[in-house]
Amino acid sequence: MTFEKVRGMLSKQLMVDEANIRMESRLVEDLKADSANVMLLVIELENLFDIEVEDNAILALKTVKDVVDYVDNAQ
């Protein structure tokens, strides 16, 4: 459930086909996210899932799995 929402969000934001977004996909290396994309992602995550992403956690979000796990643990 969380993965599908995160995948859809990333697909829209980064203009990447959802079929190419997997749990092991790296945000920067594989999906070509830059720092601005990551900040937008954090804002969208906070709004969509009604959570607060800690500043120190942002640097730890390297893969789609990291994002999904963070959201699941924050809820």
URCOR-V824080 format. One line per field, one symbol per residue. ss: DSSP state (a for helix, b for strand, c for the rest). phi: phi as a letter, one per 40 degrees, with the letter a starting at -180 (. if undefined). psi: psi as a letter, one per 40 degrees, with the letter a starting at -180 (. if undefined). A space follows every 10 residues. Layout:
ss = ???
phi = ???
psi = ???
This chain:
ss = caaaaaaaaa aaaacccaaa cccccbcccc ccccaaaaaa aaaaaaaaac ccccaaaacc ccbaaaaaaa aaaac
phi = .cdccccccc dcccfbcdcc bbdcccdccc cgcbcccccc dcccccccbf bbccdccdcc cbbccdcccc ccccc
psi = dddddddddd dddefhhdde hidehhdddd efiadddddd ddddddddef ihhideddde gdiddddddd ddde.
